[in-house]
Amino acid sequence: MSDKRIMLLLKISIGIGLCLLLLGIYFHLHSDYMASLGVTGILISATCFAFGMVFSLPTKLYLTFLLMKREAEQRAKKSKKPQD
């Protein structure tokens, strides 16, 4: 899979995750209908929030791995340079 395609999938994942997070927050704080549902409404808003976190987590992990890889490459370059 090419880097452009991976980045597109990550951006889509971020977008879905943020939308679900905001939807969960809206349900929990501002929706009178969810309040009228009682425990079921809390479960629905918590589920939206949880899936939002799940969709945003792979993106964070991938970016962390990219940063670690870049740092390892920079260290390898420094160790290969001849010392004066």
Secondary structure by P-SEA (a helix, b strand, c coil): ccaaaaaaaaaaaaaaaaaaaaaaaaaacccaaaaaaaaaaaaaaaaaaaaaaaaaaaaaaaaaaaaaaaaaaaaaaaaacccc
